[in-house]
Amino acid sequence: MLTSGDVVTLDLGIPAGREAGLFRLAVVVTAQRVIDSGAAVVHVVPLTSQLRGFASDVEISADSSNGLDHRSAAQCQHVRAVSTSRVEDRLGNVGAVVLAQIREILGLILDTV
């Protein structure tokens, strides 16, 4: 069962232009109450190991709880909805603090804060 903040592996398919794509890690950002309702689609933010310092990125340190093996950046500008069938594995969870940082950037991008 997925939870908000999970780091998952999934196949985002062939990218167009500068989209994030292919097989990669991502953070599940969908609200837990939506996931608990049996959602067949969740929202994810792809991760990258290319740390560029963009204002829309949230850097995440690797640790045993999130399952990352190197420092990564959540690319909030690439948020997307995906079928739960695309999720191949769960590595860990980024925790409440990092999830809140990601959601704050998403709020800025979507002009909801």
ZIWO-V792233 format. One record per residue. N is the residue number from 0. RES is the residue in three letters. PSI is psi in whole degrees, -180 to 180 (none if undefined). OMEGA is omega in radians with two decimals (* if undefined). D_FIRST is the distance of its C-alpha to the first C-alpha in whole Angstrom. Layout:
n:N res:RES psi:PSI omega:OMEGA d_first:D_FIRST
n:N res:RES psi:PSI omega:OMEGA d_first:D_FIRST
This chain:
n:0 res:MET psi:131 omega:3.13 d_first:0
n:1 res:LEU psi:151 omega:2.99 d_first:4
n:2 res:THR psi:155 omega:3.09 d_first:7
n:3 res:SER psi:134 omega:-3.14 d_first:10
n:4 res:GLY psi:-5 omega:3.12 d_first:12
n:5 res:ASP psi:140 omega:2.97 d_first:10
n:6 res:VAL psi:120 omega:-3.07 d_first:13
n:7 res:VAL psi:159 omega:2.98 d_first:12
n:8 res:THR psi:140 omega:3.13 d_first:14
n:9 res:LEU psi:164 omega:3.11 d_first:15
n:10 res:ASP psi:112 omega:-3.14 d_first:18
n:11 res:LEU psi:1 omega:3.10 d_first:20
n:12 res:GLY psi:-173 omega:-3.11 d_first:23
n:13 res:ILE psi:123 omega:-3.13 d_first:26
n:14 res:PRO psi:151 omega:3.00 d_first:27
n:15 res:ALA psi:136 omega:-3.14 d_first:30
n:16 res:GLY psi:-127 omega:-3.09 d_first:33
n:17 res:ARG psi:17 omega:3.09 d_first:31
n:18 res:GLU psi:151 omega:2.94 d_first:27
n:19 res:ALA psi:140 omega:-3.13 d_first:25
n:20 res:GLY psi:-171 omega:3.11 d_first:24
n:21 res:LEU psi:-166 omega:-3.12 d_first:23
n:22 res:PHE psi:122 omega:-3.10 d_first:20
n:23 res:ARG psi:174 omega:3.06 d_first:19
n:24 res:LEU psi:152 omega:3.10 d_first:17
n:25 res:ALA psi:160 omega:3.08 d_first:16
n:26 res:VAL psi:131 omega:3.07 d_first:14
n:27 res:VAL psi:125 omega:-3.11 d_first:12
n:28 res:VAL psi:-2 omega:3.12 d_first:14
n:29 res:THR psi:143 omega:3.12 d_first:13
n:30 res:ALA psi:141 omega:-3.09 d_first:14
n:31 res:GLN psi:-37 omega:3.14 d_first:11
n:32 res:ARG psi:-31 omega:3.09 d_first:13
n:33 res:VAL psi:-45 omega:3.10 d_first:12
n:34 res:ILE psi:-44 omega:-3.12 d_first:9
n:35 res:ASP psi:-22 omega:3.13 d_first:9
n:36 res:SER psi:1 omega:3.10 d_first:11
n:37 res:GLY psi:29 omega:-3.11 d_first:10
n:38 res:ALA psi:135 omega:3.08 d_first:11
n:39 res:ALA psi:-9 omega:3.13 d_first:12
n:40 res:VAL psi:136 omega:3.07 d_first:13
n:41 res:VAL psi:161 omega:3.08 d_first:12
n:42 res:HIS psi:136 omega:-3.12 d_first:15
n:43 res:VAL psi:154 omega:3.01 d_first:15
n:44 res:VAL psi:116 omega:-3.14 d_first:18
n:45 res:PRO psi:151 omega:3.07 d_first:19
n:46 res:LEU psi:152 omega:3.05 d_first:21
n:47 res:THR psi:152 omega:3.05 d_first:24
n:48 res:SER psi:-5 omega:3.10 d_first:26
n:49 res:GLN psi:100 omega:-3.10 d_first:29
n:50 res:LEU psi:105 omega:-3.04 d_first:30
n:51 res:ARG psi:-12 omega:3.12 d_first:32
n:52 res:GLY psi:20 omega:3.10 d_first:32
n:53 res:PHE psi:146 omega:3.12 d_first:32
n:54 res:ALA psi:-23 omega:-3.12 d_first:31
n:55 res:SER psi:2 omega:3.12 d_first:28
n:56 res:ASP psi:147 omega:2.99 d_first:26
n:57 res:VAL psi:116 omega:-3.14 d_first:25
n:58 res:GLU psi:140 omega:-3.09 d_first:25
n:59 res:ILE psi:122 omega:3.08 d_first:23
n:60 res:SER psi:144 omega:3.10 d_first:24
n:61 res:ALA psi:136 omega:3.02 d_first:22
n:62 res:ASP psi:173 omega:-3.05 d_first:21
n:63 res:SER psi:-24 omega:-3.12 d_first:19
n:64 res:SER psi:-29 omega:3.14 d_first:17
n:65 res:ASN psi:-12 omega:3.09 d_first:16
n:66 res:GLY psi:3 omega:3.13 d_first:17
n:67 res:LEU psi:146 omega:3.11 d_first:19
n:68 res:ASP psi:1 omega:3.05 d_first:23
n:69 res:HIS psi:158 omega:3.11 d_first:25
n:70 res:ARG psi:137 omega:-3.09 d_first:25
n:71 res:SER psi:169 omega:3.08 d_first:24
n:72 res:ALA psi:131 omega:3.02 d_first:24
n:73 res:ALA psi:120 omega:-3.08 d_first:22
n:74 res:GLN psi:82 omega:-3.02 d_first:24
n:75 res:CYS psi:-28 omega:3.13 d_first:23
n:76 res:GLN psi:-12 omega:-3.13 d_first:26
n:77 res:HIS psi:19 omega:3.14 d_first:24
n:78 res:VAL psi:141 omega:3.12 d_first:21
n:79 res:ARG psi:160 omega:3.07 d_first:19
n:80 res:ALA psi:135 omega:3.12 d_first:17
n:81 res:VAL psi:152 omega:3.03 d_first:15
n:82 res:SER psi:142 omega:3.09 d_first:14
n:83 res:THR psi:-19 omega:3.11 d_first:10
n:84 res:SER psi:-17 omega:3.08 d_first:12
n:85 res:ARG psi:-21 omega:-3.11 d_first:14
n:86 res:VAL psi:122 omega:-3.09 d_first:11
n:87 res:GLU psi:-33 omega:-3.09 d_first:12
n:88 res:ASP psi:153 omega:3.06 d_first:11
n:89 res:ARG psi:123 omega:-3.10 d_first:9
n:90 res:LEU psi:-32 omega:-3.07 d_first:12
n:91 res:GLY psi:-157 omega:-3.11 d_first:12
n:92 res:ASN psi:139 omega:-3.10 d_first:12
n:93 res:VAL psi:-17 omega:3.13 d_first:16
n:94 res:GLY psi:166 omega:-3.02 d_first:16
n:95 res:ALA psi:-38 omega:-3.08 d_first:18
n:96 res:VAL psi:-50 omega:-3.14 d_first:21
n:97 res:VAL psi:-41 omega:3.11 d_first:20
n:98 res:LEU psi:-41 omega:3.10 d_first:18
n:99 res:ALA psi:-39 omega:3.10 d_first:21
n:100 res:GLN psi:-44 omega:3.12 d_first:23
n:101 res:ILE psi:-46 omega:-3.13 d_first:21
n:102 res:ARG psi:-33 omega:3.08 d_first:21
n:103 res:GLU psi:-45 omega:3.10 d_first:25
n:104 res:ILE psi:-41 omega:3.09 d_first:26
n:105 res:LEU psi:-40 omega:3.10 d_first:24
n:106 res:GLY psi:-39 omega:3.09 d_first:26
n:107 res:LEU psi:-44 omega:-3.14 d_first:29
n:108 res:ILE psi:-41 omega:-3.08 d_first:28
n:109 res:LEU psi:2 omega:3.10 d_first:27
n:110 res:ASP psi:46 omega:3.13 d_first:30
n:111 res:THR psi:2 omega:3.10 d_first:28
n:112 res:VAL psi:none omega:* d_first:30
